[in-house]
């Protein structure tokens, strides 16, 4: 008797409009999308932030154009389904104040890119508020994924007004809204249902993190992992903490993409803070597990209260002591290894943690994994698209960064 024919997986498309590029520093979108691609029928076009050549000229940088639609280079990333992922980097030709309609033109261009891969999008995942313009140019259902409350960030009045208007449309007209934190659930769920899909962590990577990275300085190390930006990072507190650590021959180390202003960067380096820059996501477990204490010197305001920091999950998985300012997530956890306290007491608490020489703990059992969170997102996307939710990636299919990337 012959074997039954294999059931083909009909292709279907997903357009993801992201606030960050797809690079070696993986954030929420990359972790979730890579697991969603466990569905063998899924084709994804991942829209990166637009390249702005005029802004580059204004800053004295070499301008370039967006790279358009391209395949994900295999030498950079390896995970099941990577051959069904396309990246699309548009160009922002002129500033909004010089010409109207740029957001709508980019929305149409993103749709053309998504349709060109042979699987027209069945649903649109909008993380970048500017792609609210998709609501004007297509009837394909939109899922608005809220990861930061940009309405609470300090922005010029004109930009804030634009964001308010665009988000109001998304909250009113999107087929579904997902949020990453309880604070966002309360703020965005006043007038409609929203789904909570928190961030997660690859727990297995923290059980066997590898040797101590060679670029971690000798002596006691207090480590911060995350994008360095004044919206989040309390630069003055970092300077005070670095001075306190210097008294015990310790160092404050900041690991992550650098979005600081030049004067902020100078203040930190003058104080002895080590700026390591960005590192590929699969090397982060080695840094955090070999630090003496993990720190969160964040500004405490409405914007940071909206966040669900990836580092909350990564820090807890690392099993090291944590000292944080009282920001969302860290102040709410019952984990005894996490101390959340005002900035006044922060430097002394960091020094005390480096002296304690606490043994490393096993990752807590209550940590959400990226596989679990991808399954939640898959259900939302499937409902919006009117199709069965795709399967999430099994643990054996977890993404891996290629070892050749430095």
C-alpha positions as CSV (number, residue, x, y, z in Angstrom):
1,X,0.0,0.0,0.0
2,X,1.5,3.3,-1.0
3,X,2.1,6.1,1.6
4,X,-0.5,8.8,1.8
5,X,0.5,11.9,0.0
6,X,2.0,14.7,2.1
7,X,-0.3,17.5,2.8
8,X,1.3,20.7,1.4
9,X,1.5,23.8,3.6
10,X,-0.2,26.6,1.7
11,X,1.9,29.7,1.9
12,X,0.6,32.7,3.7
13,X,2.2,36.0,4.4
14,X,2.9,38.2,7.4
15,X,4.2,41.8,7.1
16,X,6.0,43.0,10.3
17,X,6.5,46.7,10.6
18,X,9.3,46.9,13.2
19,X,10.8,49.7,15.3
20,X,14.2,48.1,15.1
21,X,16.3,46.5,12.3
22,X,17.0,42.8,12.1
23,X,20.6,42.6,13.3
24,X,22.7,40.6,15.7
25,X,21.1,42.3,18.7
26,X,17.8,40.4,18.9
27,X,14.8,42.1,20.5
28,X,11.2,41.0,21.0
29,X,10.3,41.1,17.3
30,X,13.2,38.9,16.2
31,X,12.6,36.3,19.0
32,X,8.9,36.0,18.2
33,X,9.2,36.0,14.4
34,X,11.9,33.4,14.4
35,X,9.7,31.1,16.4
36,X,6.6,31.8,14.3
37,X,8.5,30.6,11.3
38,X,8.1,27.1,12.7
39,X,4.9,27.2,10.6
40,X,6.2,25.8,7.3
41,X,3.6,27.8,5.3
42,X,4.6,31.2,6.7
43,X,6.4,33.8,4.7
44,X,7.5,37.0,6.5
45,X,8.5,40.4,5.2
46,X,10.2,42.2,8.1
47,X,10.1,46.0,7.6
48,X,13.1,47.8,9.2
49,X,13.3,51.5,10.1
50,X,13.7,53.7,7.0
51,X,17.1,55.1,6.1
52,X,17.2,58.9,6.2
53,X,20.0,60.2,3.9
54,X,19.2,63.9,4.5
55,X,19.5,63.4,8.3
56,X,22.8,61.6,7.8
57,X,24.1,64.5,5.8
58,X,23.0,66.9,8.5
59,X,24.9,64.9,11.1
60,X,28.0,64.8,8.9
61,X,27.7,61.1,8.2
62,X,27.9,59.4,4.8
63,X,24.4,59.1,3.4
64,X,23.1,56.0,1.8
65,X,19.8,54.6,0.5
66,X,17.7,51.9,2.0
67,X,18.6,48.4,0.9
68,X,15.0,47.6,-0.2
69,X,13.8,43.9,-0.2
70,X,16.5,41.3,0.4
71,X,16.8,37.8,1.8
72,X,18.1,37.1,5.3
73,X,21.8,36.3,4.9
74,X,22.4,32.7,6.0
75,X,25.9,33.5,7.2
76,X,24.4,35.9,9.7
77,X,21.6,33.9,11.3
78,X,20.6,30.2,11.4
79,X,17.2,29.0,12.6
80,X,14.4,26.9,11.1
81,X,12.5,28.9,8.6
82,X,15.2,31.5,8.0
83,X,14.8,30.8,4.2
84,X,11.2,32.1,4.4
85,X,12.2,35.5,5.9
86,X,12.8,38.7,3.8
87,X,14.0,42.0,5.1
88,X,12.8,45.3,3.7
89,X,14.6,48.6,4.4
90,X,12.9,51.6,2.9
91,X,14.3,55.1,2.3
92,X,12.9,58.3,3.9
93,X,13.4,60.8,1.1
94,X,12.3,64.0,2.8
95,X,11.3,65.0,6.4
96,X,7.6,65.1,7.3
97,X,7.7,68.8,7.8
98,X,8.8,69.3,4.2
99,X,6.2,67.0,2.5
100,X,3.1,65.3,3.6
101,X,2.2,61.7,2.7
102,X,5.6,60.1,3.3
103,X,4.1,57.6,5.8
104,X,1.4,56.6,3.3
105,X,4.0,56.1,0.5
106,X,6.1,53.9,2.7
107,X,3.1,51.9,3.7
108,X,2.2,51.2,0.1
109,X,5.8,50.3,-0.7
110,X,5.9,47.9,2.2
111,X,2.8,46.2,0.9
112,X,4.2,45.9,-2.6
113,X,7.3,44.3,-1.1
114,X,5.2,41.8,0.9
115,X,3.1,40.9,-2.1
116,X,6.2,40.3,-4.3
117,X,7.4,37.2,-2.4
118,X,4.5,35.0,-3.6
119,X,2.5,35.0,-0.4
120,X,0.4,38.2,0.0
121,X,0.1,39.2,3.7
122,X,-2.9,37.8,5.5
123,X,-2.3,40.0,8.5
124,X,-0.1,43.1,9.2
125,X,1.8,43.3,12.5
126,X,2.4,47.0,13.3
127,X,5.0,47.8,16.0
128,X,6.0,51.2,14.4
129,X,3.2,53.7,14.9
130,X,4.0,55.4,11.6
131,X,2.6,52.4,9.8
132,X,-0.9,53.4,11.0
133,X,-1.0,54.7,7.4
134,X,-1.6,51.0,6.4
135,X,-5.2,51.6,7.5
136,X,-5.6,54.0,4.6
137,X,-4.2,51.8,1.9
138,X,-5.4,48.3,2.5
139,X,-8.2,46.3,4.1
140,X,-5.8,43.5,5.3
141,X,-6.3,43.2,9.1
142,X,-3.8,44.9,11.4
143,X,-2.5,43.7,14.7
144,X,-1.0,46.6,16.7
145,X,1.8,45.4,19.1
146,X,2.6,48.0,21.7
147,X,6.0,47.6,23.3
148,X,6.7,51.2,24.5
149,X,4.4,54.0,25.5
150,X,5.9,56.6,23.1
151,X,3.1,59.0,24.1
152,X,4.8,59.2,27.5
153,X,8.3,59.8,26.2
154,X,9.8,63.3,25.9
155,X,9.3,64.4,22.3
156,X,8.8,67.7,20.5
157,X,5.1,68.8,20.6
158,X,4.6,68.2,16.8
159,X,5.9,64.7,17.0
160,X,3.8,63.9,20.1
161,X,0.7,65.2,18.4
162,X,1.4,62.9,15.4
163,X,2.0,59.9,17.6
164,X,-1.2,60.6,19.5
165,X,-3.3,60.8,16.3
166,X,-1.7,57.7,14.8
167,X,-2.1,55.5,17.9
168,X,-5.7,56.6,18.4
169,X,-6.4,55.2,14.9
170,X,-4.6,52.0,15.6
171,X,-6.4,51.4,18.9
172,X,-9.7,52.2,17.3
173,X,-9.4,50.3,14.0
174,X,-6.9,47.5,14.5
175,X,-8.3,44.0,14.4
176,X,-6.4,43.2,17.6
177,X,-4.0,44.9,20.0
178,X,-1.2,43.2,22.0
179,X,0.9,44.8,24.7
180,X,4.0,43.6,26.5
181,X,3.4,44.9,30.0
182,X,0.6,45.2,32.6
183,X,1.1,49.0,32.6
184,X,0.4,49.1,28.8
185,X,-2.5,46.8,29.3
186,X,-4.1,49.3,31.6
187,X,-3.2,52.3,29.5
188,X,-4.3,51.0,26.1
189,X,-7.1,48.8,27.3
190,X,-9.4,51.5,28.6
191,X,-11.7,51.5,25.6
192,X,-11.0,48.1,23.9
193,X,-9.8,44.6,24.6
194,X,-6.0,44.1,24.5
195,X,-4.0,40.9,24.8
196,X,-1.0,40.7,27.1
197,X,2.0,39.0,25.5
198,X,5.0,39.7,27.7
199,X,8.6,39.2,26.7
200,X,10.4,36.0,27.4
201,X,13.8,34.3,27.6
202,X,15.7,31.4,26.1
203,X,16.2,29.6,29.5
204,X,18.4,26.8,28.0
205,X,21.0,29.4,26.9
206,X,21.6,30.5,30.5
207,X,22.1,27.0,31.8
208,X,25.3,26.6,29.8
209,X,26.5,30.1,29.0
210,X,30.1,29.4,28.2
211,X,33.3,30.9,29.5
212,X,33.8,34.4,30.8
213,X,34.1,36.9,27.9
214,X,37.6,38.2,27.5
215,X,36.5,41.8,27.3
216,X,34.9,41.9,30.7
217,X,37.3,43.8,32.9
218,X,39.1,42.2,35.8
219,X,37.8,42.7,39.3
220,X,34.2,43.2,40.5
221,X,31.9,43.9,37.6
222,X,28.4,45.5,37.7
223,X,26.8,44.9,34.3
224,X,24.0,46.7,32.5
225,X,22.6,45.1,29.3
226,X,20.3,47.2,27.0
227,X,20.2,50.1,24.6
228,X,22.0,53.1,26.0
229,X,19.6,55.9,25.6
230,X,18.7,58.8,27.9
231,X,15.0,57.9,27.6
232,X,15.9,55.0,29.9
233,X,19.4,55.3,31.2
234,X,20.1,57.6,34.2
235,X,23.5,58.9,33.2
236,X,24.1,60.8,36.5
237,X,23.3,57.6,38.5
238,X,25.7,55.6,36.3
239,X,28.4,58.2,37.1
240,X,27.8,58.0,40.8
241,X,27.7,54.2,40.7
242,X,31.0,54.0,38.8
243,X,32.7,56.2,41.5
244,X,31.4,54.0,44.3
245,X,32.7,50.9,42.5
246,X,36.1,52.5,41.9
247,X,36.6,52.6,45.7
248,X,36.5,48.7,45.7
249,X,38.4,48.3,42.4
250,X,35.2,47.5,40.6
251,X,33.8,48.7,37.2
252,X,30.4,49.6,35.8
253,X,30.1,48.0,32.4
254,X,27.4,48.9,29.9
255,X,26.6,46.4,27.1
256,X,24.4,47.3,24.2
257,X,23.8,49.6,21.3
258,X,24.9,53.2,22.0
259,X,22.3,55.9,21.3
260,X,23.7,58.4,23.7
261,X,24.6,62.0,22.9
262,X,28.3,62.9,22.8
263,X,28.3,64.8,26.1
264,X,26.5,61.9,27.9
265,X,29.0,59.4,26.5
266,X,31.9,61.7,27.6
267,X,30.5,61.9,31.2
268,X,30.4,58.1,31.4
269,X,33.8,57.4,30.1
270,X,35.4,60.1,32.2
271,X,33.9,58.5,35.2
272,X,35.5,55.2,34.3
273,X,32.4,53.4,32.9
274,X,33.2,50.7,30.4
275,X,31.1,51.0,27.2
276,X,31.4,47.6,25.4
277,X,28.9,48.4,22.6
278,X,26.5,45.9,21.1
279,X,27.1,42.1,21.1
280,X,25.3,39.3,19.3
281,X,22.3,38.1,21.3
282,X,23.6,34.6,21.8
283,X,26.7,35.9,23.6
284,X,24.7,37.9,26.2
285,X,24.2,34.8,28.5
286,X,28.0,34.6,29.0
287,X,28.3,38.3,30.0
288,X,25.4,38.3,32.5
289,X,26.3,35.0,34.2
290,X,29.9,36.0,34.7
291,X,29.1,39.5,36.1
292,X,29.2,39.9,39.9
293,X,25.9,42.0,39.9
294,X,23.4,43.0,37.2
295,X,22.1,46.5,37.4
296,X,19.3,48.6,36.0
297,X,20.2,52.3,36.6
298,X,17.0,53.5,34.8
299,X,15.2,56.8,35.0
300,X,11.8,56.3,36.8
301,X,9.0,58.0,34.9
302,X,5.8,57.2,32.9
303,X,7.8,56.0,29.9
304,X,9.9,53.5,31.7
305,X,6.8,52.4,33.7
306,X,5.3,51.2,30.3
307,X,8.2,48.9,29.6
308,X,8.5,45.1,30.0
309,X,12.3,45.0,29.9
310,X,13.9,42.0,28.3
311,X,16.7,42.2,30.9
312,X,14.2,41.3,33.6
313,X,13.9,37.8,32.2
314,X,17.6,37.6,31.1
315,X,18.9,38.8,34.5
316,X,16.7,36.4,36.5
317,X,17.7,33.5,34.2
318,X,21.4,34.3,34.8
319,X,21.0,33.6,38.6
320,X,23.1,36.6,39.6
321,X,22.1,39.3,42.2
322,X,20.2,42.3,40.6
323,X,20.0,45.9,41.8
324,X,17.5,48.1,40.0
325,X,15.9,51.5,40.4
326,X,12.1,51.0,41.2
327,X,11.0,50.6,37.6
328,X,8.2,48.4,36.3
329,X,8.9,44.7,36.4
330,X,11.9,44.9,38.8
331,X,9.9,46.5,41.6
332,X,7.0,44.0,41.1
333,X,8.9,40.7,41.1
334,X,9.0,38.6,44.2
335,X,12.4,37.1,43.2
336,X,14.6,37.5,46.3
337,X,17.7,38.0,44.1
338,X,16.2,41.3,42.8
339,X,16.5,44.5,44.9
340,X,14.6,47.6,43.6
341,X,15.4,50.8,45.5
342,X,15.6,54.5,45.0
343,X,18.6,56.1,43.2
344,X,19.9,57.5,46.5
345,X,20.7,54.0,47.8
346,X,21.6,52.5,44.4
347,X,25.4,52.9,44.3
348,X,25.9,51.5,47.8
349,X,23.7,48.5,47.1
350,X,25.6,47.7,44.0
351,X,28.9,47.8,45.9
352,X,27.5,45.6,48.6
353,X,26.3,43.1,46.0
354,X,29.8,42.8,44.4
355,X,31.2,42.1,47.9
356,X,28.7,39.4,48.7
357,X,30.1,36.9,46.2
358,X,26.7,35.2,45.9
359,X,26.7,31.8,44.3
360,X,25.0,31.5,41.0
361,X,21.4,30.1,41.1
362,X,19.5,28.0,38.7
363,X,17.0,29.9,36.5
364,X,13.6,30.3,38.2
365,X,10.9,27.9,37.1
366,X,8.3,30.7,36.5
367,X,10.2,32.4,33.6
368,X,8.1,32.7,30.4
369,X,10.0,31.3,27.4
370,X,10.0,32.8,23.9
371,X,8.3,29.6,22.6
372,X,5.4,30.2,25.0
373,X,5.1,33.9,24.1
374,X,5.3,33.1,20.3
375,X,2.4,30.7,20.7
376,X,0.3,33.5,22.3
377,X,1.2,35.9,19.5
378,X,0.5,33.2,16.9
379,X,-3.0,32.8,18.3
380,X,-3.7,36.5,18.0
381,X,-2.3,36.7,14.5
382,X,-4.3,33.6,13.4
383,X,-7.5,35.0,14.8
384,X,-7.0,38.4,13.1
385,X,-6.2,36.6,9.8
386,X,-9.1,34.2,10.1
387,X,-6.8,31.1,10.0
388,X,-5.6,28.5,12.4
389,X,-2.7,29.6,14.6
390,X,0.6,28.4,13.3
391,X,2.6,26.0,15.6
392,X,5.3,27.5,17.8
393,X,8.9,26.3,17.6
394,X,9.8,23.3,19.7
395,X,12.7,23.7,22.1
396,X,15.0,21.7,19.8
397,X,14.4,24.4,17.0
398,X,15.5,27.4,19.0
399,X,17.2,30.0,16.9
400,X,21.0,30.1,16.9
401,X,23.3,32.9,15.9
402,X,26.0,31.9,13.5
403,X,29.4,31.5,15.3
404,X,31.2,33.4,12.5
405,X,29.6,36.7,13.4
406,X,31.7,39.0,15.6
